[in-house]
Amino acid sequence: MHNTYGDNYRLTIFGASHAEKIGVTIQGVPEGTIIDLKNLQAFMDRRAPGRDRFSTARREPDQVVFEKGVSEDGLVDSDLITAVIFNTNIRRKDYDNLRTVPRPGHADLTARLRYGKDIDMSGGGAFSGRMTAPLCIAGGIAKQLLVKRGIRISAAIDAIGGQSEPEKMEQAIEQAKMDGDSVGGIISCKAEGVPAGIGDPMFDGIENRIARIVFGIPAVKGIEFGTGFRAASMRGSSNNDAFYYDEDGSVKTQTNHAGGILGGITTGMPVEFRTAFKPTPSIARQQESVDLSSGENVSLTISGRHDPCIVPRALPVVEAACACALLDAIMEAETSRQ
Ligand SMILES: Cc1cc2nc3c(=O)[nH]c(=O)nc-3n(C[C@H](O)[C@H](O)[C@H](O)COP(=O)(O)O)c2cc1C
């Protein structure tokens, strides 16, 4: 497994859900940079499990420990940063019956097919939503570096279980939980202040770069930029964003159906995208599966601690992914212009 993203702001995520620790190495942060450690921890806390009534009962403090590259007061003193989080709340026995019986909707089967039957899938192994904690470390630092460049990223929940009103979203989660089931949802994300002219055509466009890292978030099944799939049923006259000169002399668009990207390159308008999350695969109600050791069809009941909906906890993760992608692309542009 490589789990590496980026060329200029380069991160590699390591560990597994029930390993001693999970973490990330980061290259590209200039020595002498000061990381606001309190701000970073506050960002981590938005994702940490066990914080609200819908979140998994697995309580983890998700305290960031810098093993290399960052001093106690946040000073970056090396090109290579290593940050870890120790896993404290592990219950392996919850996963005993999953050793040979894969959970429908999870990566248990495909992980074994790819890496062999002895792969440690306890707690979801390297496929766990827990691996998004190190992504948030890298993303939290990236967000701070972007703020210094005048760029702000924020994500919001658009829908849960097909509902878009906050009260109905909560009810959808509550009802799914009572039914021993789960629901998915949609997160929208916006990056404001992104300079125009970042990105490249074809394979290195800003859409490509964001999509690649966003699909690294477990349970993501779709992404659309700007009007996305709705553009397919619009006419050019309504989908095209008309240009105008702003007071500062820059070219802006009257609408932003393009989501701030044309030809893979930023327009200077906010970069906007939406991400679809599937329902949490591990559900309490009985499901049909197979026993890979006996070769029989079996019924499966999953124990353990699982969110009936992962969307609220994924909000900072989407922001983190967006921040890493944009910072990597912006650093590339800054280097090539020097
Ligand atoms: C923050 C977060 C928390 C998650 N928690 C759970 C969980 O408690 N139980 C579960 O079955 N899946 C959970 N997932 C989703 C699985 O990790 C994911 O569905 C699985 O690895 C299969 O990958 P895929 O859905 O991308 O194909 C979580 C995902 C995220 C982003």
The ligand as an ORCA input file, in Angstrom:
! r2SCAN-3c Opt
* xyz 0 1
  C     -15.064      9.230      9.143
  C     -15.463      7.859      8.651
  C     -15.925      6.918      9.560
  C     -16.310      5.643      9.128
  N     -16.807      4.768     10.040
  C     -17.243      3.568      9.633
  C     -17.812      2.658     10.570
  O     -17.948      2.957     11.767
  N     -18.215      1.432     10.096
  C     -18.112      1.087      8.776
  O     -18.495     -0.006      8.401
  N     -17.591      1.939      7.871
  C     -17.152      3.161      8.263
  N     -16.627      4.017      7.336
  C     -16.639      3.643      5.897
  C     -15.695      2.505      5.540
  O     -14.385      2.743      5.998
  C     -15.701      2.261      4.010
  O     -17.007      2.183      3.545
  C     -14.953      0.960      3.653
  O     -13.578      1.113      3.915
  C     -15.112      0.537      2.185
  O     -14.588      1.517      1.338
  P     -15.516      2.213      0.212
  O     -16.830      2.485      0.865
  O     -14.773      3.486     -0.122
  O     -15.610      1.254     -0.921
  C     -16.212      5.292      7.745
  C     -15.721      6.245      6.844
  C     -15.362      7.519      7.276
  C     -14.878      8.533      6.282
*
